[in-house]
Amino acid sequence: RLELRNFGVKVCVIEPGYFKTMITNVENLERNFRSCWEKLPGEIKASYGEDYLRHFVATLKVMQKSYASNLSLVTNCMEHALTSLHPRTRYSAGWDAKLLYLPLSYLPSALTDAL
């Protein structure tokens, strides 16, 4: 963003929370993760353990319940960034981005990691 400023290019960062899209679709993610898992060498699988993959997929399924479905929150940010005379540097779309991820970004890394 700062590198392009010298060339007169304004870069805006849009940081959406979690939304229901094909990218966050748990069935697709699980299929892709399992495909990658099957290609791993045995020693890496042993290091992580089969429980790691199961726990990860289970966490995704729980998280999916809170994904927002109103994609206009993201597209409104895009529209504002593209059409505004003075666009913001950062846009946060979705309740989780505003209430969770944005405040976490101001905390020390050690505390954020613990949370």
Buried (B, 14 or more C-beta within 10 A) or exposed (E): EEEEEEEEEEEBEBBBBBBEEEEBBBEEBBEEBEEEBEEEEEEEBEEEEEEEBEEBBEEBEEEBEEBBEEBEBBEEBBEBBEEEEEBEEBBBBBEBBBEBBBEEEEEEEEEEEEE
